[in-house]
């Protein structure tokens, strides 16, 4: 029995590490070679999935439809780019990465369910733990200069992240790039905690305590990464309360009381004035609302003043210029908005084609809404979040945790619909 338990424990460690590697977009430098752990892991899993498909000679209809939509998007953007000598193939590369992520996640879920008797909730709990670990690393980096120097001598971050790390203002944790994208990820996971645990009819005191601690850590992760997460958190919390018909409200109240208790106790030991610069930045929109009766920040001023502009002529507005603004071969487009970059790249026609995948996924989740209300909520929450945050930044199925989370929930419906009968919500 002891040997069996040891083998079972080792198996769980392997599954956890595998999920960690495919979720966290970490770049590690070893002997001068930079390895992207998420891409490597997802690619290996995707290849395994494709080999299995070829051997079985059959594919789920939904999987096939999603694949065809992405291939059609890739073909359109490539054909469009041919008129400009293929100077910008960034969208083609992104679609390839999206398909790798999709197939890789499907394969992981298939393998996981094979060895866990369809205990898919365990994947979600592992996912939450991974996000919490990254937030703990962010907090540790913020508090310890020595740990920061040690960690980033091995883990690579982009140039902008380095600047903010030097200022000790915005942390990335193990992510290659943090900021609004990481903040959104942290907020999604916080809502995920509520969805996984707080939709249950009752929680034990132990569950209330450890989930509350996890949510506090995720909230601090939002504070240390970007303010977009606060908007995502507010939208997700409001949606979950309404969607669950207020069933989660009693559990949230218990957790809120515990949070107040932690704050009271913590204020006796922590001097928050030491962190005034970070707090002033993170909650700038609240201070702005109190002082100026508006939620404006420096970021929103720059966004709406400088980052919303269209191509110069009508033809380019309709068909694009095949420039998504980030290729070294093409002029830089000074906008972070997904939709603005898409219009510059492939025009309004291309924009409609690119977002068609959202329309299909909304249709699919609606069609499967009775299989699991809980999963249906999370899928719709992530998709709606994508649509709104894309006005600010580039979020198109980013493999920085968002796409992995979306595809995990999606794969639950695609791969084993019989498992789900009724959701808890």
Buried (B, 14 or more C-beta within 10 A) or exposed (E): EEEEEEEEEEEBEEBBEBBBBBBBBBBEEEEEEEEBBBBEBBBBBBBBBBEBBEEEEEBBEBBEBBBEBBEBBBEBBBEBBEEBEEEBBBBBEBBEBBBBBBBBBBBBBBBBBEEBEBEBEBBBBBBBBBBBBBBBBBBBBBEEEEEBEEBBEEBBBBEEBEEBBEEBBBBBBBBBBBBBBBBBBBBBBBBBBBBBBBBEEEBEEEBBBEBBBBBBBBBBBBBBBBBBBBBBBEBBBEBBBEBBEEBBEEBBEBBEEBBEEBEEEEEEEEEEEEBEEBBEBBBBBEEBEEEEEEEBBEBBEEBEEEBEEEBEEEEBBBBBBBBBBBBEEBEEBEBBBBBBBBBBBBBBBBBEBBBEBBEBBBEBBEEBBEBBBBBBBBBBBBBBBBBEBBBBBBBBBBBBBBBBBBBBBBBBBBBBBEBBEEBBB
